[in-house]
Amino acid sequence: MTSSQQLARRLQEVLLDGKWIANTNYRQEIEHLSWQEATRQVDQFNSVAKLTFHINYYLAGLLQVLNGGPLTISDRFSFDLPTISHQAAWDQLVEDFIKNATIIVEKIAQLDDAEMEAPFVDERYGNYRRNLEALIEHGYYHLGQLVLIKKIKA
């Protein structure tokens, strides 16, 4: 297994179907929630919907780069979740998340070693490997928050 395939597998675990580190993944935690559960605010914490949007925002931005486009995302917009006031809006966010996660895992698995070590957009951002590892770590960080928020609501 190549290093890119290993990273793709780790990302797949946190986003779509893993249980190795956290005994859960985003898909398992978000797929069957109602829009009311997903948007419920607990104290000052982010909602499940806001965390889902946040991770999907970065997935979409990275996909744009992997497809040869520019890096256009900005941290300051990464929590700008549009209002979700019905099930169809929540279902669309979940569908977009799963679609983006699936595509990005496939694209990462296809990168060769030279691409993994190449600068990510600009040398100041490090290489692709560093950014993909950060995406995985970032994913687990917010997955932990998401799970705790759901438990607080229970």
N, CA, C and O atoms as a DFTB+ gen file, in Angstrom:
616 C
 N C O
     1  1       0.842      -1.168       0.000
     2  2       0.000       0.000       0.000
     3  2       0.894       1.241       0.000
     4  3       1.812       1.350       0.814
     5  1       0.627       2.164      -0.903
     6  2       1.423       3.386      -0.980
     7  2       1.085       4.315       0.179
     8  3       0.080       4.131       0.867
     9  1       1.935       5.314       0.386
    10  2       1.673       6.263       1.477
    11  2       0.396       7.058       1.220
    12  3      -0.327       7.374       2.165
    13  1       0.105       7.384      -0.027
    14  2      -1.137       8.112      -0.317
    15  2      -2.350       7.219      -0.058
    16  3      -3.381       7.698       0.415
    17  1      -2.236       5.944      -0.361
    18  2      -3.338       5.025      -0.083
    19  2      -3.544       4.866       1.426
    20  3      -4.676       4.739       1.891
    21  1      -2.454       4.874       2.180
    22  2      -2.564       4.798       3.638
    23  2      -3.280       6.030       4.198
    24  3      -4.154       5.911       5.056
    25  1      -2.899       7.221       3.702
    26  2      -3.558       8.442       4.152
    27  2      -5.024       8.455       3.734
    28  3      -5.889       8.872       4.505
    29  1      -5.300       8.004       2.527
    30  2      -6.683       7.936       2.053
    31  2      -7.493       7.007       2.957
    32  3      -8.632       7.321       3.301
    33  1      -6.933       5.897       3.333
    34  2      -7.626       4.950       4.209
    35  2      -7.901       5.563       5.574
    36  3      -8.986       5.386       6.127
    37  1      -6.927       6.281       6.119
    38  2      -7.123       6.938       7.416
    39  2      -8.227       7.992       7.333
    40  3      -9.037       8.118       8.251
    41  1      -8.258       8.742       6.245
    42  2      -9.307       9.742       6.073
    43  2     -10.661       9.065       5.902
    44  3     -11.666       9.538       6.434
    45  1     -10.690       7.980       5.175
    46  2     -11.931       7.216       5.004
    47  2     -12.444       6.725       6.351
    48  3     -13.651       6.723       6.595
    49  1     -11.539       6.311       7.218
    50  2     -11.937       5.818       8.536
    51  2     -12.633       6.894       9.366
    52  3     -13.667       6.630       9.979
    53  1     -12.086       8.082       9.389
    54  2     -12.683       9.136      10.212
    55  2     -13.963       9.688       9.581
    56  3     -14.882      10.082      10.298
    57  1     -14.030       9.719       8.267
    58  2     -15.173      10.341       7.610
    59  2     -16.310       9.380       7.297
    60  3     -17.479       9.727       7.471
    61  1     -15.983       8.179       6.838
    62  2     -17.007       7.345       6.219
    63  2     -17.297       6.004       6.871
    64  3     -18.462       5.622       6.978
    65  1     -16.283       5.280       7.308
    66  2     -16.606       3.917       7.742
    67  2     -15.664       3.310       8.757
    68  3     -15.675       2.095       8.952
    69  1     -14.865       4.103       9.394
    70  2     -13.911       3.540      10.331
    71  2     -14.444       3.414      11.734
    72  3     -15.418       4.064      12.112
    73  1     -13.792       2.572      12.492
    74  2     -14.095       2.416      13.907
    75  2     -12.815       2.158      14.695
    76  3     -12.872       1.819      15.877
    77  1     -11.670       2.316      14.052
    78  2     -10.415       1.921      14.665
    79  2     -10.024       2.819      15.826
    80  3      -9.786       2.310      16.922
    81  1      -9.946       4.117      15.640
    82  2      -9.490       5.018      16.700
    83  2     -10.646       5.502      17.563
    84  3     -10.582       5.414      18.789
    85  1     -11.684       6.002      16.948
    86  2     -12.775       6.634      17.691
    87  2     -13.987       5.727      17.877
    88  3     -14.952       6.124      18.530
    89  1     -13.959       4.538      17.325
    90  2     -15.078       3.599      17.367
    91  2     -16.333       4.172      16.710
    92  3     -17.447       3.713      16.966
    93  1     -16.136       5.182      15.861
    94  2     -17.232       5.778      15.107
    95  2     -16.631       6.594      13.968
    96  3     -15.412       6.628      13.795
    97  1     -17.483       7.245      13.198
    98  2     -17.055       8.107      12.101
    99  2     -18.157       9.110      11.833
   100  3     -19.258       8.987      12.371
   101  1     -17.870      10.103      11.005
   102  2     -18.863      11.142      10.730
   103  2     -20.149      10.566      10.144
   104  3     -21.242      10.883      10.616
   105  1     -20.028       9.733       9.134
   106  2     -21.237       9.205       8.496
   107  2     -22.153       8.552       9.534
   108  3     -23.355       8.817       9.567
   109  1     -21.584       7.712      10.364
   110  2     -22.378       7.021      11.379
   111  2     -23.063       8.015      12.316
   112  3     -24.198       7.791      12.737
   113  1     -22.387       9.096      12.638
   114  2     -22.922      10.056      13.608
   115  2     -23.952      11.014      13.021
   116  3     -24.806      11.515      13.752
   117  1     -23.890      11.282      11.709
   118  2     -24.765      12.315      11.146
   119  2     -25.866      11.785      10.238
   120  3     -26.864      12.472      10.018
   121  1     -25.708      10.595       9.715
   122  2     -26.579      10.128       8.643
   123  2     -28.057      10.013       9.028
   124  3     -28.917      10.229       8.174
   125  1     -28.373       9.692      10.236
   126  2     -29.769       9.444      10.601
   127  2     -30.314      10.472      11.594
   128  3     -31.282      10.196      12.302
   129  1     -29.704      11.643      11.646
   130  2     -30.194      12.692      12.540
   131  2     -31.304      13.495      11.871
   132  3     -31.323      13.646      10.649
   133  1     -32.205      13.993      12.661
   134  2     -33.185      14.944      12.142
   135  2     -32.518      16.315      12.072
   136  3     -31.492      16.555      12.709
   137  1     -33.106      17.189      11.302
   138  2     -32.536      18.535      11.198
   139  2     -32.616      19.251      12.547
   140  3     -31.769      20.092      12.850
   141  1     -33.620      18.927      13.354
   142  2     -33.733      19.554      14.667
   143  2     -32.598      19.098      15.591
   144  3     -32.015      19.903      16.318
   145  1     -32.296      17.800      15.552
   146  2     -31.179      17.291      16.358
   147  2     -29.865      17.892      15.892
   148  3     -29.028      18.278      16.708
   149  1     -29.685      17.971      14.593
   150  2     -28.422      18.459      14.026
   151  2     -28.177      19.937      14.313
   152  3     -27.030      20.361      14.453
   153  1     -29.242      20.717      14.400
   154  2     -29.079      22.169      14.584
   155  2     -29.254      22.619      16.027
   156  3     -29.064      23.797      16.329
   157  1     -29.609      21.713      16.914
   158  2     -29.825      22.077      18.319
   159  2     -28.532      22.628      18.915
   160  3     -27.462      22.031      18.795
   161  1     -28.665      23.772      19.552
   162  2     -27.520      24.422      20.182
   163  2     -27.393      23.944      21.626
   164  3     -28.372      23.961      22.373
   165  1     -26.215      23.526      22.015
   166  2     -25.932      23.122      23.391
   167  2     -24.940      24.129      23.966
   168  3     -23.793      24.211      23.527
   169  1     -25.401      24.891      24.953
   170  2     -24.577      25.927      25.571
   171  2     -23.926      26.779      24.487
   172  3     -24.597      27.216      23.553
   173  1     -22.631      27.013      24.608
   174  2     -21.921      27.841      23.636
   175  2     -21.233      27.006      22.558
   176  3     -20.503      27.552      21.731
   177  1     -21.453      25.696      22.555
   178  2     -20.786      24.810      21.610
   179  2     -21.393      24.924      20.209
   180  3     -22.529      25.367      20.043
   181  1     -20.625      24.522      19.226
   182  2     -21.141      24.434      17.867
   183  2     -22.160      23.310      17.788
   184  3     -22.092      22.348      18.554
   185  1     -23.095      23.429      16.873
   186  2     -24.061      22.352      16.658
   187  2     -23.422      21.263      15.797
   188  3     -22.377      21.476      15.182
   189  1     -24.056      20.108      15.763
   190  2     -23.615      19.022      14.895
   191  2     -23.617      19.499      13.444
   192  3     -22.690      19.204      12.689
   193  1     -24.653      20.233      13.057
   194  2     -24.742      20.745      11.682
   195  2     -23.584      21.684      11.371
   196  3     -23.006      21.623      10.286
   197  1     -23.248      22.545      12.311
   198  2     -22.162      23.510      12.081
   199  2     -20.818      22.787      11.951
   200  3     -19.992      23.164      11.120
   201  1     -20.596      21.761      12.758
   202  2     -19.349      20.997      12.657
   203  2     -19.297      20.205      11.346
   204  3     -18.237      20.083      10.732
   205  1     -20.435      19.674      10.926
   206  2     -20.500      18.951       9.650
   207  2     -20.186      19.909       8.500
   208  3     -19.406      19.579       7.606
   209  1     -20.792      21.084       8.528
   210  2     -20.527      22.094       7.505
   211  2     -19.047      22.459       7.497
   212  3     -18.432      22.555       6.435
   213  1     -18.485      22.660       8.670
   214  2     -17.089      23.082       8.818
   215  2     -16.132      22.076       8.172
   216  3     -15.259      22.468       7.397
   217  1     -16.282      20.813       8.476
   218  2     -15.401      19.797       7.887
   219  2     -15.660      19.691       6.386
   220  3     -14.713      19.565       5.610
   221  1     -16.901      19.740       5.971
   222  2     -17.220      19.671       4.545
   223  2     -16.658      20.871       3.786
   224  3     -16.264      20.739       2.627
   225  1     -16.619      22.018       4.416
   226  2     -16.041      23.227       3.813
   227  2     -14.580      22.965       3.417
   228  3     -14.154      23.313       2.317
   229  1     -13.834      22.353       4.320
   230  2     -12.431      22.044       4.021
   231  2     -12.301      20.924       2.992
   232  3     -11.402      20.958       2.152
   233  1     -13.185      19.939       3.052
   234  2     -13.156      18.884       2.034
   235  2     -13.376      19.477       0.649
   236  3     -12.645      19.159      -0.288
   237  1     -14.377      20.335       0.519
   238  2     -14.683      20.951      -0.775
   239  2     -13.521      21.818      -1.259
   240  3     -13.197      21.818      -2.447
   241  1     -12.902      22.548      -0.352
   242  2     -11.765      23.392      -0.726
   243  2     -10.567      22.584      -1.186
   244  3      -9.905      22.944      -2.159
   245  1     -10.291      21.502      -0.497
   246  2      -9.182      20.637      -0.887
   247  2      -9.483      19.932      -2.207
   248  3      -8.593      19.762      -3.041
   249  1     -10.728      19.524      -2.394
   250  2     -11.114      18.898      -3.669
   251  2     -10.889      19.846      -4.832
   252  3     -10.435      19.434      -5.900
   253  1     -11.203      21.102      -4.625
   254  2     -10.987      22.091      -5.679
   255  2      -9.514      22.119      -6.081
   256  3      -9.193      22.169      -7.269
   257  1      -8.626      22.085      -5.101
   258  2      -7.184      22.082      -5.382
   259  2      -6.776      20.782      -6.068
   260  3      -6.018      20.802      -7.038
   261  1      -7.276      19.652      -5.568
   262  2      -6.929      18.360      -6.162
   263  2      -7.435      18.234      -7.602
   264  3      -6.912      17.442      -8.386
   265  1      -8.444      19.012      -7.933
   266  2      -8.967      19.033      -9.304
   267  2      -8.277      20.078     -10.172
   268  3      -8.716      20.350     -11.289
   269  1      -7.189      20.667      -9.655
   270  2      -6.411      21.620     -10.433
   271  2      -6.827      23.063     -10.266
   272  3      -6.295      23.939     -10.948
   273  1      -7.757      23.331      -9.383
   274  2      -8.230      24.696      -9.169
   275  2      -7.440      25.414      -8.097
   276  3      -6.527      24.846      -7.498
   277  1      -7.793      26.660      -7.858
   278  2      -7.105      27.461      -6.835
   279  2      -7.622      27.140      -5.440
   280  3      -8.692      26.554      -5.278
   281  1      -6.854      27.530      -4.447
   282  2      -7.274      27.428      -3.059
   283  2      -8.049      28.701      -2.743
   284  3      -7.459      29.779      -2.661
   285  1      -9.354      28.591      -2.565
   286  2     -10.185      29.776      -2.367
   287  2     -10.862      29.818      -1.005
   288  3     -11.537      30.795      -0.683
   289  1     -10.693      28.779      -0.206
   290  2     -11.348      28.761       1.096
   291  2     -10.582      29.623       2.093
   292  3      -9.385      29.867       1.939
   293  1     -11.295      30.075       3.110
   294  2     -10.701      30.901       4.153
   295  2     -11.261      30.461       5.496
   296  3     -12.462      30.221       5.620
   297  1     -10.406      30.355       6.498
   298  2     -10.831      29.930       7.826
   299  2     -11.997      30.772       8.340
   300  3     -12.877      30.254       9.027
   301  1     -12.011      32.054       8.016
   302  2     -13.045      32.932       8.577
   303  2     -14.449      32.596       8.088
   304  3     -15.429      33.022       8.698
   305  1     -14.563      31.836       6.991
   306  2     -15.879      31.451       6.477
   307  2     -16.235      29.992       6.778
   308  3     -17.302      29.518       6.387
   309  1     -15.358      29.298       7.460
   310  2     -15.512      27.842       7.611
   311  2     -16.639      27.412       8.549
   312  3     -16.989      26.233       8.591
   313  1     -17.203      28.342       9.290
   314  2     -18.342      28.023      10.155
   315  2     -19.617      28.750       9.720
   316  3     -20.587      28.800      10.477
   317  1     -19.624      29.309       8.517
   318  2     -20.762      30.086       8.027
   319  2     -21.867      29.184       7.471
   320  3     -22.191      29.234       6.284
   321  1     -22.421      28.382       8.328
   322  2     -23.486      27.465       7.955
   323  2     -24.743      28.243       7.592
   324  3     -25.236      29.038       8.392
   325  1     -25.264      28.017       6.385
   326  2     -26.559      28.627       6.066
   327  2     -27.629      28.063       6.999
   328  3     -27.485      26.957       7.521
   329  1     -28.678      28.811       7.202
   330  2     -29.758      28.368       8.077
   331  2     -30.361      27.068       7.567
   332  3     -30.675      26.921       6.386
   333  1     -30.510      26.140       8.485
   334  2     -31.169      24.866       8.172
   335  2     -32.487      24.874       8.938
   336  3     -32.499      24.878      10.169
   337  1     -33.600      24.877       8.198
   338  2     -34.901      24.962       8.844
   339  2     -35.866      23.859       8.393
   340  3     -37.068      23.924       8.653
   341  1     -35.322      22.855       7.719
   342  2     -36.145      21.713       7.319
   343  2     -35.238      20.523       7.011
   344  3     -34.036      20.678       6.798
   345  1     -35.834      19.344       6.991
   346  2     -35.073      18.107       6.828
   347  2     -34.323      18.058       5.501
   348  3     -33.200      17.558       5.449
   349  1     -34.918      18.564       4.443
   350  2     -34.267      18.499       3.124
   351  2     -32.936      19.249       3.116
   352  3     -31.985      18.810       2.469
   353  1     -32.859      20.367       3.823
   354  2     -31.603      21.131       3.874
   355  2     -30.524      20.347       4.622
   356  3     -29.372      20.308       4.189
   357  1     -30.893      19.723       5.741
   358  2     -29.939      18.899       6.486
   359  2     -29.519      17.695       5.656
   360  3     -28.333      17.373       5.586
   361  1     -30.480      17.029       5.029
   362  2     -30.166      15.861       4.203
   363  2     -29.213      16.232       3.075
   364  3     -28.336      15.442       2.724
   365  1     -29.372      17.417       2.504
   366  2     -28.486      17.864       1.430
   367  2     -27.069      18.068       1.946
   368  3     -26.107      17.700       1.272
   369  1     -26.931      18.649       3.128
   370  2     -25.599      18.834       3.711
   371  2     -24.940      17.480       3.959
   372  3     -23.762      17.299       3.651
   373  1     -25.684      16.540       4.508
   374  2     -25.139      15.201       4.753
   375  2     -24.746      14.542       3.436
   376  3     -23.675      13.944       3.337
   377  1     -25.598      14.645       2.432
   378  2     -25.299      14.067       1.119
   379  2     -24.043      14.696       0.511
   380  3     -23.190      13.987      -0.023
   381  1     -23.930      16.021       0.592
   382  2     -22.741      16.710       0.075
   383  2     -21.486      16.270       0.815
   384  3     -20.437      16.052       0.209
   385  1     -21.606      16.143       2.135
   386  2     -20.474      15.704       2.955
   387  2     -20.003      14.319       2.522
   388  3     -18.813      14.106       2.290
   389  1     -20.937      13.382       2.415
   390  2     -20.575      12.003       2.058
   391  2     -20.004      11.950       0.642
   392  3     -19.033      11.235       0.393
   393  1     -20.587      12.687      -0.268
   394  2     -20.082      12.727      -1.642
   395  2     -18.658      13.293      -1.684
   396  3     -17.773      12.701      -2.301
   397  1     -18.439      14.434      -1.032
   398  2     -17.109      15.035      -1.017
   399  2     -16.094      14.132      -0.332
   400  3     -14.962      14.002      -0.797
   401  1     -16.495      13.506       0.771
   402  2     -15.588      12.595       1.485
   403  2     -15.205      11.415       0.605
   404  3     -14.037      11.028       0.564
   405  1     -16.161      10.848      -0.090
   406  2     -15.897       9.704      -0.962
   407  2     -14.952      10.082      -2.096
   408  3     -14.004       9.354      -2.390
   409  1     -15.207      11.204      -2.722
   410  2     -14.371      11.644      -3.848
   411  2     -12.960      11.966      -3.389
   412  3     -11.991      11.599      -4.054
   413  1     -12.834      12.651      -2.257
   414  2     -11.496      13.046      -1.811
   415  2     -10.669      11.823      -1.423
   416  3      -9.464      11.789      -1.674
   417  1     -11.297      10.823      -0.817
   418  2     -10.575       9.591      -0.476
   419  2     -10.054       8.935      -1.756
   420  3      -8.906       8.495      -1.804
   421  1     -10.880       8.869      -2.774
   422  2     -10.466       8.275      -4.054
   423  2      -9.320       9.060      -4.687
   424  3      -8.363       8.466      -5.185
   425  1      -9.408      10.380      -4.671
   426  2      -8.369      11.215      -5.287
   427  2      -7.039      11.111      -4.543
   428  3      -5.976      11.043      -5.161
   429  1      -7.108      11.099      -3.226
   430  2      -5.881      11.010      -2.434
   431  2      -5.188       9.676      -2.680
   432  3      -3.962       9.628      -2.783
   433  1      -5.943       8.612      -2.774
   434  2      -5.361       7.283      -3.010
   435  2      -4.608       7.216      -4.335
   436  3      -3.726       6.372      -4.498
   437  1      -4.937       8.082      -5.273
   438  2      -4.304       8.071      -6.593
   439  2      -3.041       8.925      -6.678
   440  3      -2.339       8.880      -7.688
   441  1      -2.738       9.707      -5.632
   442  2      -1.545      10.555      -5.665
   443  2      -0.288       9.688      -5.596
   444  3      -0.245       8.682      -4.888
   445  1       0.721      10.098      -6.340
   446  2       1.990       9.374      -6.245
   447  2       2.903      10.076      -5.233
   448  3       2.573      11.150      -4.731
   449  1       4.049       9.459      -4.942
   450  2       4.945       9.993      -3.916
   451  2       5.424      11.405      -4.233
   452  3       5.542      12.236      -3.332
   453  1       5.700      11.683      -5.496
   454  2       6.161      13.025      -5.884
   455  2       5.069      14.054      -5.604
   456  3       5.355      15.147      -5.114
   457  1       3.826      13.708      -5.912
   458  2       2.721      14.638      -5.646
   459  2       2.536      14.849      -4.148
   460  3       2.217      15.956      -3.711
   461  1       2.732      13.805      -3.365
   462  2       2.573      13.919      -1.913
   463  2       3.599      14.875      -1.309
   464  3       3.314      15.550      -0.320
   465  1       4.779      14.931      -1.898
   466  2       5.845      15.785      -1.376
   467  2       5.878      17.157      -2.031
   468  3       6.660      18.014      -1.620
   469  1       5.052      17.382      -3.034
   470  2       5.017      18.666      -3.742
   471  2       4.377      19.733      -2.844
   472  3       3.551      19.418      -1.987
   473  1       4.766      20.993      -3.049
   474  2       4.147      22.072      -2.276
   475  2       2.632      22.106      -2.500
   476  3       2.145      21.921      -3.615
   477  1       1.921      22.343      -1.430
   478  2       0.470      22.468      -1.499
   479  2       0.129      23.917      -1.826
   480  3       0.161      24.781      -0.951
   481  1      -0.190      24.173      -3.067
   482  2      -0.557      25.486      -3.598
   483  2       0.596      26.479      -3.505
   484  3       0.997      27.059      -4.514
   485  1       1.126      26.677      -2.316
   486  2       2.196      27.634      -2.061
   487  2       3.107      26.987      -1.016
   488  3       2.625      26.332      -0.092
   489  1       4.402      27.167      -1.157
   490  2       5.345      26.518      -0.237
   491  2       5.077      26.842       1.227
   492  3       5.389      26.033       2.101
   493  1       4.505      28.006       1.509
   494  2       4.244      28.369       2.913
   495  2       3.219      27.442       3.561
   496  3       3.148      27.373       4.788
   497  1       2.422      26.724       2.759
   498  2       1.442      25.783       3.288
   499  2       2.000      24.381       3.461
   500  3       1.273      23.479       3.876
   501  1       3.262      24.182       3.156
   502  2       3.856      22.858       3.263
   503  2       3.489      22.006       2.062
   504  3       3.060      22.522       1.030
   505  1       3.660      20.704       2.200
   506  2       3.377      19.811       1.066
   507  2       1.999      19.166       1.216
   508  3       1.306      19.360       2.215
   509  1       1.629      18.405       0.211
   510  2       0.329      17.734       0.233
   511  2       0.216      16.792       1.422
   512  3      -0.822      16.749       2.083
   513  1       1.270      16.040       1.700
   514  2       1.233      15.085       2.817
   515  2       0.882      15.802       4.122
   516  3       0.006      15.351       4.861
   517  1       1.543      16.887       4.399
   518  2       1.307      17.636       5.640
   519  2      -0.148      18.097       5.724
   520  3      -0.769      18.002       6.782
   521  1      -0.683      18.587       4.628
   522  2      -2.054      19.080       4.622
   523  2      -3.068      17.954       4.754
   524  3      -4.107      18.129       5.390
   525  1      -2.782      16.814       4.167
   526  2      -3.689      15.674       4.293
   527  2      -3.669      15.113       5.706
   528  3      -4.710      14.736       6.244
   529  1      -2.483      15.056       6.309
   530  2      -2.401      14.614       7.695
   531  2      -3.152      15.578       8.619
   532  3      -3.820      15.153       9.561
   533  1      -3.037      16.873       8.339
   534  2      -3.762      17.871       9.131
   535  2      -5.270      17.705       8.963
   536  3      -6.022      17.879       9.923
   537  1      -5.716      17.374       7.761
   538  2      -7.147      17.154       7.516
   539  2      -7.660      15.979       8.352
   540  3      -8.767      16.034       8.888
   541  1      -6.873      14.937       8.461
   542  2      -7.254      13.774       9.270
   543  2      -7.317      14.157      10.746
   544  3      -8.292      13.844      11.429
   545  1      -6.282      14.830      11.238
   546  2      -6.246      15.232      12.648
   547  2      -7.388      16.191      12.972
   548  3      -8.035      16.067      14.012
   549  1      -7.628      17.133      12.090
   550  2      -8.717      18.090      12.235
   551  2     -10.055      17.345      12.271
   552  3     -10.944      17.679      13.054
   553  1     -10.179      16.349      11.424
   554  2     -11.401      15.546      11.388
   555  2     -11.659      14.837      12.704
   556  3     -12.784      14.859      13.205
   557  1     -10.643      14.212      13.273
   558  2     -10.822      13.521      14.553
   559  2     -11.122      14.511      15.680
   560  3     -11.936      14.224      16.557
   561  1     -10.482      15.649      15.658
   562  2     -10.719      16.676      16.677
   563  2     -12.201      17.052      16.717
   564  3     -12.824      17.039      17.779
   565  1     -12.754      17.386      15.555
   566  2     -14.157      17.793      15.520
   567  2     -15.122      16.614      15.655
   568  3     -16.243      16.795      16.130
   569  1     -14.716      15.427      15.253
   570  2     -15.555      14.249      15.470
   571  2     -15.742      14.034      16.971
   572  3     -16.841      13.710      17.421
   573  1     -14.696      14.208      17.727
   574  2     -14.811      14.089      19.180
   575  2     -15.795      15.101      19.742
   576  3     -16.612      14.766      20.600
   577  1     -15.722      16.334      19.264
   578  2     -16.669      17.353      19.713
   579  2     -18.093      16.963      19.347
   580  3     -19.005      17.068      20.166
   581  1     -18.273      16.520      18.132
   582  2     -19.592      16.142      17.626
   583  2     -20.211      15.035      18.499
   584  3     -21.383      15.104      18.872
   585  1     -19.421      14.042      18.807
   586  2     -19.919      12.927      19.627
   587  2     -20.301      13.423      21.024
   588  3     -21.341      13.035      21.555
   589  1     -19.475      14.268      21.612
   590  2     -19.791      14.797      22.940
   591  2     -21.051      15.656      22.917
   592  3     -21.866      15.578      23.836
   593  1     -21.219      16.462      21.893
   594  2     -22.424      17.294      21.769
   595  2     -23.659      16.419      21.683
   596  3     -24.676      16.708      22.314
   597  1     -23.574      15.352      20.906
   598  2     -24.711      14.439      20.814
   599  2     -25.010      13.791      22.160
   600  3     -26.177      13.602      22.502
   601  1     -23.988      13.451      22.925
   602  2     -24.200      12.820      24.234
   603  2     -24.817      13.805      25.221
   604  3     -25.660      13.422      26.032
   605  1     -24.407      15.056      25.158
   606  2     -24.976      16.078      26.044
   607  2     -26.463      16.232      25.765
   608  3     -27.248      16.454      26.687
   609  1     -26.848      16.118      24.526
   610  2     -28.241      16.290      24.134
   611  2     -29.107      15.115      24.556
   612  3     -30.319      15.256      24.718
   613  1     -28.488      13.962      24.731
   614  2     -29.262      12.730      24.991
   615  2     -29.976      12.790      26.327
   616  3     -30.668      11.842      26.699
